[in-house]
């Protein structure tokens, strides 16, 4: 499908408003996208629940397993999708992020008979299930795969949103609320989504070396040898306004080149064009 945005609404997509929302985003926002799974039995049931005042929750869009989209909140308005959240020194992600809910039940339980069952009792065939370790866990568990249509539409929507708004990070709910949330889980190619958007930026720039150009927004930003807050520094901290060449990305970090040196920078503190 071809996705376009007019006046903060997806063109040609059903809009079903919800009372569960805040005011308008502040200037320069939204600058992040958060990916979720619904944990429900269908896209329709999830949309209905997010419209219910008793849920005290919402999202900007819900994407069904067939790739269909329903929008509940305009993209210039705060939705209640993140809850208690924090990442990269920021907290309260409702205030600056777009929430995308994907119809998926999340973690499944395998019965003694070999069936895979969701929390609400539905059974799923083995060919739709993968065994994988969640990024915040150590043991393998079972997850319903996302459909090809869902993944394709999500990738395209994120690309359109990144072109329309100053998006500088795409995160899973599990990353901004670790220990409390597990969505979208290991069945969703979150890291590939982030890499795809950066790769697209490189293709559009026509630069075979640098993927994108960024600018440091923190007063001083550590330039590390690995994407880890405990990694050694490559150089002195980079001052605000430093221009960097982004050549890769991993879980909230940009791999960058500065003055001939290569290292890693915390992505929330690097603004990309």
Buried (B, 14 or more C-beta within 10 A) or exposed (E): EEBEBEEBBBEEBEEEEBEBBEEEBEEEBBBBBBBBBBBBBBBBEBBBBBBBEEBEBBBBBBBBBEBBBBBBBBBBBBBBBBBEBBBBEBEEBBBBBBBBBBBBBBBBEBEEEEBBBBEEEEEBEEEBBBEBEBBBEEEEBBBBBBBEBBBEBBBBBBBBBBEEBBBBBBBBBBBBBBEEBBBBBBBBBBBEBBBBBBBBBBEEBEEEEBBBBBBBBBEEBBBBEBBEEEBEEBEEEBEEEBEBBBBBBBEBBBBBBBEEEBBBBBBBBBBBE
